[in-house]
Amino acid sequence: MSLKEVQNLVIIENTPLNATNFLIRLVSIKPLPKFVPGQFVNVEINNSSEIFLRRPFSVFEINYSLNSISLIVKILGRGSKKLTEIKAGESVNLIFPLGKGFTFPIPNERILLIGGGSGVGPMLFLAKESGLNPDNVHLILGAKSFEDHINIDDYRQFGNFYFTTEDGSLGERGFVTQHSVFQNKLKTFDKIYACGPDAMMKAIAREAKKSNIFCEVSLENLMACGFGVCLCCIEPTVRGNLCVCTEGPVFNINDLKWQI
């Protein structure tokens, strides 16, 4: 596991992807440690007397040759909104890499990656880093409407993509668990990975358990310190109450005490 680092990184891109999501790309002056898809960074919001706590964000992409980290930031409150207003050329303090990431698939396995909302980012990162033949990588990405999806053209080479929208404006109408691939081909996959709203992940976990398929989910509990000190991100598990920021955010569904 990589040692944690505290660095000031320079924002080189802060671009809106749609009405509520921004792509923020930051560059370091020194080589980045190895990241595992599913790990996250904790960002200090600069120049704000009202925002004291750092904000956690999953990693969307790492470019080791450029020493850059890319994040998808969804505006949810004052902290995330403030971050999207920081201009290119300004520096931001980050702690990284934090948490435990996804278990990598074994060569030749077939995997299903499911992302909802801002949970799409870690799924794209995992698809790119999996090392699998793209024919064995399948992704279902869900959002409310066409406008809420991000452009994934640069990632199509890493797998087979399917989309759902609640209004039917892109892909199949409905939730990710209602997609025909999920409904009809679930048992053809060796592993399932998911990141998104709790209700979505619990629905996925329920079906994965029924079919006895390995499944990991990335939790989005409220976090603050990122080191397991403040205890605000506790999640009940079969191993006791664990801090999501240190023991997760990725968990095997069999370790969680979800009532599913």
Buried (B, 14 or more C-beta within 10 A) or exposed (E): EEEEBEBBBBBBEBEEBBEBBBBBBBBBEEEBBEBBBBBBBBBBBBEEEEBEBBBBBBBBBBEEEEBBBBBBBBBEEEBBBBBBEBEEEEBBBBBBBBBBBBBBBEEEBBBBBBBBBBBBBBBBBBBBBBEBEEEBBBBBBBBBEBEBBBEBEEBEEBBBBBBBBEEEBBBBEBBBBBBEBBEEEBEEBBBBBBBBBEEBBBBBBBBBBEEEBBBBBBBBBEBBBBBBEBEBBBBEBEEEEBBBBBBBBBBBBEBBEBEB
